[in-house]
C-alpha cells in the first residue's frame, strides 16, 4: 500500500509541475481541487489507515470521520481531527489570519472521505471544496470511497 501511495504522490507532483501555469488561469482554489487532489479508492481493509499513519508527517493534517476512529486508530497522533472540528480549526486561525500566514499543511490526508462527508455539516460545501478554499497544502489525499 505504501509503495502505491508513494508512486501516486510522486506522479501527482509531476502533474502539478506540468500544469502549474493553469493556476494563473483557474486560481488557487480550483487548481488545488483539480491538480493537488489525489483520490485512491482501493477497497476495504487494504491498509489505507496504516499507510497514512506510516507516511504522514508532523506538519500534515489527518481528517477521519469521527472521534472514535481518532481514539481507536490514531492514538498518539496530534494532527488528527474529525470533520466537525474543521470549523473550529478554520475559525481559530482566521482570528490571527494574515495573507502571509495562511492555514498551511504539508499534506491533508482524508481517511474514508465519503464517511467524512456524511459526518460533516460545515456550510453545506463538500469537504474538498471547504478544504481547498480555506487551507493551503502541497497535496490533498483522499483514501477510500
N, C-alpha and C positions, 0 to 999 in steps of 0.2 A: 504493500500500500504506500509506504513512504517513497519508494522509487517512482511509482506512478505520479505521486503528488509533486515530487521534486522536478520531474521531467515536465509536467504540466505547468508548473510555476515558471520554469526556465523558458518554455515555449511562449507563455503569456508575456514575459518581459521582452522577448524578441519582437513579438507582435506590437506591444506598446511602443517600442522604439521605431518600428517600421511605420506605424500610423501616427506618430507623435504630432505631425502638423495638423491632423484633424482636430486636435484640441483647440486650436485657434479658431476653427470654423464652428464647432459644435458647443464649445465651452467646457469648463472643468467638470461640471456635474454630469453632463451627457457622456463625456469622454470616459469618466470613471465607470459609468454604467455599462458602456459598450466595450471598452478596451481594458479596464482594470478589474473586471469581474470574471472570476473563474468558477464555473459550476460543474461539479462532478457528482453524479448520482451513480454510485457503484453497488447499490443494493444494501440489504440489511446484514449486520454482523460480519463486516469485512475488514474492520479495523480503522474506521474513519476517526473515531474519538481517540483511539490510541495514537494514530498518526498526528492528530492535532496536538496532543499532549507532548509528543516527542519532537515535533518540528516547530512549535510556537516558541516565540522569544519573549522576554520581559516587556518589550515595547509594542507587543501585539495586543489586540483585543479579541477575546473569545466570547461569542454570544451563543447561549444554549436556551432551550425553550422554557425551563423552569428552575426554581431554586433547588428542588430535589435532585435534579441532574447535576447541579453545581456541587451539592454536598456529597453526592454519591461518586460521580465520575471525575470531578475536578478538584478534589480536596487538596488543599495546599497551594492552589493557583490563585494569585491575587488579581489577575487580569480577566476574570470571567464574570459576565453579567447575564441576566435574563432580559428579554425584550422590554418588559415593563420598567426596567431600570434605565433604559436609554433616555427617556425624557429627563430624568434627574441628572444624568451624566451631561447631556447637552445643555440643559438649563444652568447647571452649576458652572459650566465652562463659559457660557455666554456672559456671566456676570463680570468676568475679567477678560473678556474677548477683545482682542485687537487683531488687525489684519496681519500683523507679524506673528501672531501666536494662535494659529488655528488649532482646533482639536485634531491631533495627529497621532496616527499609529503606523507601525510598520505594515503588518497585515491585519485585516479584520477577518477572523475565522467565524463562520456561521455553521454550527453543528446542527444538522437537520433543519434546513431553512423553512420548509413547509410547516413544521410544528412551531417554529418561532413565529412565523406569520400569523398562525392561528391564535397564538397567545398574546399577540401584540394589539394594542389599542391606540397607538400613537397617531393622531392626526388623520387617520384613515388612509395613510400612504402605505405603499408596500415597504417592506423592511429595507430593501436595497435602495429605493428612492430616498427614504429618510436618511440612510447612512451616507449616500453619496452627496446629499445636499448639505449635510452638517459636519461630516468628518472627512479629513484627508487621510489617505492611506496609499501605500505602494500597490496594494492588491486587496481585493475583497474576495474571499474564498468561501464558496458555499459548498458544503459537503453533505450530500444526502438529497432526498426528494424535495 
